[in-house]
């Protein structure tokens, strides 16, 4: 996994105005978790956006002046007017498994769609467990082999070595290739036409 890092500055009483921080190109943030008390910091907006593109589940180093580097992930973030306005960093242990939701990157064109089928994506991410160094930024799912009527379950997805599905015993439907609505409606109409009144009566 690629190693990334970002520098954060501690927020001071003089920087209590979050609006002023954002106006100066900074994003207010908080760091918590593990053995770290809640720490208020701020990071450069451009650096944060570059880092965010690698995926929220990916571990990276947070440099804070006067402290040892912290291993963190992006736990949550808020937006305002389409821009990131606040970030929550969660400090983690590199030796302890982590449960996170990772975005699914659907690959290929389903065979069923070429014959008029409709590809339905029922989930956009998967909850998995693994050591931080093993967690990918995205999970690739190939749908090119799916034909009309086929379905793909979460348990069928091939995960990277060291990463497991956090399903709690439940399996979830990821993708389904269904017939177009017009075809389904036509089938329904055909079924309605075949009624007892239209079938031959059995003679005694």
Secondary structure, 3 states (H helix, E strand, C coil): CCCCEEEEEECCHHHCCHHHHHHCCEEEEEEEECCEEEEEEEEEHHHHHHHHCCCCCCCEEEEECCCCCEEEEEEEEEEECCEEEEEEEEECCCCCEEEEEEEEEEECCCHHHHCCCEEEECCCEEEEEEECCCCCCEEEEECCCCCCCCEEEHHHCCCCCCCEECCCCCCCEEEEEECCHHHHHHHHHHHHHCCHHHCCCCCC
